[in-house]
Every structure is written in C-alpha cells, then in structure tokens.
Amino acid sequence: MTNDRFDDLFGGPPHQSEERVTQREMDLAASFQAVTEEVVLRLTRVLARDTGAANLCLAGGVALNCVAVGNCLPRKAAQKPSLEIDYKEVFEFD
C-alpha cells in the first residue's frame, strides 16, 4: 500500500499488524488525525462561506471521522447545530 518514498518520508516501513505499536506509530497517527481535522474544518468553512448553505452533507471515509466532523460544530463552520452524513449525496472535489 505504500512505497519506498513513503517509507523514507515517514522514517520507516508501515506497521505490521502482528507487531507492537510503537511511540513512532502513535505519533504519526496523532499527526495524521490533527491534519485531517484541520483540513475538514477548513473545507467546511469554505463550503459554508462560498455556498451560503446552512446545511452541510459529507460523504465518504473521512466523513466518518467523528472527531474531525464533530470539531466543525463548536467552531461554527456550519450554521446549523448538526452535520448530517448522507451517503445518497456525494460531493467530488478535484
């Protein structure tokens, strides 16, 4: 799933399921989560601003990241007090 370039960038090969999780892997996971949260928050703010829509529908794997999506509510990235995940509507971004 990854290549040598990815391994070089992140300081080693991917974690194998039978191995113990190291501090390095926990740090990488925390960093990826923080970046994901920031990207989702910025995206929802831009969509809300540019469309003027009060409701926001997210779909796909990242939309299931409840921490990232949940952070959009207290920071008022959406006007309504909830975000709905609806798999019938799919937004595609280039």
C-alpha positions as CSV (number, residue, x, y, z in Angstrom):
1,M,0.0,0.0,0.0
2,T,3.0,2.3,0.4
3,N,6.2,2.6,-1.4
4,D,9.9,3.4,-0.6
5,R,9.3,7.1,-1.0
6,F,6.5,7.0,1.7
7,D,8.8,4.9,3.9
8,D,11.6,7.4,3.6
9,L,9.3,10.4,4.3
10,F,7.9,8.8,7.5
11,G,11.0,7.2,8.7
12,G,10.4,3.5,8.1
13,P,8.1,0.8,6.7
14,P,4.4,0.6,7.6
15,H,3.4,-1.0,10.9
16,Q,2.7,-4.8,10.6
17,S,-0.4,-5.9,12.4
18,E,1.4,-8.6,14.4
19,E,3.9,-6.1,15.9
20,R,3.5,-3.9,19.0
21,V,2.5,-0.3,18.3
22,T,5.5,1.9,18.9
23,Q,5.6,5.6,20.0
24,R,6.6,6.5,16.5
25,E,3.4,5.0,15.1
26,M,1.3,6.6,17.8
27,D,2.9,10.0,17.0
28,L,2.3,9.5,13.2
29,A,-1.4,8.6,13.9
30,A,-1.9,11.7,16.1
31,S,-0.3,13.9,13.4
32,F,-2.4,12.4,10.6
33,Q,-5.5,13.0,12.8
34,A,-4.6,16.6,13.5
35,V,-4.0,17.3,9.8
36,T,-7.3,15.6,8.9
37,E,-9.2,17.7,11.5
38,E,-7.7,20.9,10.1
39,V,-8.5,20.0,6.5
40,V,-12.1,19.1,7.3
41,L,-12.6,22.2,9.3
42,R,-11.2,24.5,6.6
43,L,-13.2,22.7,3.9
44,T,-16.4,23.1,5.8
45,R,-15.8,26.7,6.5
46,V,-15.0,27.4,2.8
47,L,-18.1,25.5,1.6
48,A,-20.4,27.3,4.1
49,R,-19.0,30.7,3.1
50,D,-19.0,30.1,-0.6
51,T,-22.4,28.4,-0.9
52,G,-24.2,30.2,1.9
53,A,-25.8,26.9,2.7
54,A,-27.0,26.3,6.3
55,N,-26.7,22.5,6.0
56,L,-23.7,20.6,5.1
57,C,-23.7,17.0,3.8
58,L,-20.4,15.0,4.0
59,A,-19.9,11.6,2.4
60,G,-17.1,9.1,2.2
61,G,-14.5,7.7,4.5
62,V,-13.2,10.9,6.0
63,A,-16.8,11.9,6.8
64,L,-16.9,9.0,9.2
65,N,-14.0,10.6,11.2
66,C,-16.3,11.7,14.1
67,V,-13.7,13.8,15.8
68,A,-12.9,15.8,12.6
69,V,-16.5,16.3,11.7
70,G,-17.5,17.0,15.3
71,N,-14.9,19.8,15.5
72,C,-16.9,21.7,12.8
73,L,-19.8,22.3,15.2
74,P,-18.3,24.2,18.1
75,R,-16.1,26.2,15.8
76,K,-19.3,27.2,13.8
77,A,-18.1,26.0,10.5
78,A,-21.7,25.3,9.7
79,Q,-24.7,27.4,10.7
80,K,-26.9,24.6,11.7
81,P,-26.2,22.8,15.0
82,S,-25.6,19.5,13.3
83,L,-23.9,18.0,10.3
84,E,-25.6,15.2,8.5
85,I,-23.8,12.4,6.8
86,D,-25.9,11.3,3.8
87,Y,-24.5,8.6,1.5
88,K,-27.0,9.4,-1.2
89,E,-25.3,12.7,-1.9
90,V,-21.7,12.6,-2.9
91,F,-19.5,15.7,-3.4
92,E,-16.5,15.3,-5.6
93,F,-13.5,17.6,-5.3
94,D,-10.6,17.8,-7.8
